[in-house]
Amino acid sequence: MMTLLAFGMPAAPEWIFIGILTLVLFGPKKLPELARGIGKALGELQKAKEDFHREISGAPPLPKIESPTGLQPTASESTAQLQSGVTPSTTVPSQEIAEKKSS
């Protein structure tokens, strides 16, 4: 048993029928105007698609969020620091420096 496709690309006879039907419905004077309108609409759609793609693919990466100074790192941060061999530098407030100098 052969399966028939309900919808597919039209072959040459279907395209000829579609062309004649369009010519009869819209007339020879309206046909260029109709084709021009369809062309402009497709151009705008293509432009919108490119702008959307450019906006999505050209988005800058999210900024890296760093922990505030003076807080203890979490266990996962400590593990990452040990594996990388880099430890964060700590800042000492100016009062503590002054106290160390005076003692």
Secondary structure as UniProt FT lines:
FT   HELIX           12..57
FT   TURN            69..70
FT   HELIX           75..84
FT   HELIX           94..102
//
